[in-house]
Amino acid sequence: MSRDLTSKPTPIPDGAGLRVCLVRARFNDEIVSALVEGARRGLERCGVSDITEVTVPGALEIPVACDVASASHDAVIALGCVIRGETYHFEVVSDVSSRGVLDAGLRNRTAVTNGILTVENVAQAQARSGPGDDNKGYEAALGAIELARVLDGLS
């Protein structure tokens, strides 16, 4: 039996009327700004007009802002970039920020998506934050809207 492993286009969920917060890190600003552009483009395609943007210093500060934003928004999108360096710090920041973003959504029962890049080098970050629909900010935005609608249907 063969399985179709080709990727299918991501559906554009309806985000009309949803309040969305983008939580972005200032660290690696050039890459994160490109992720924000992708997320805003995705939200626009979904029909979202109520967008708040919050800037925090770095990836480690993203989870607490996501947690607070979850109380007053239908969806929260975490956007940051962690690039591997020469020390163990990369693993700590990647693991803790990822877990914190997940916990914010679970704790608040809110759609929170993780658009924090964890990459080996700048070239990988640039490849994931480009102008196309494969921009991880764009993907995180569509995922947040889709999850917000799923959670609405479950409550």
Disulfide bonds with the S-S distance in Angstrom:
none
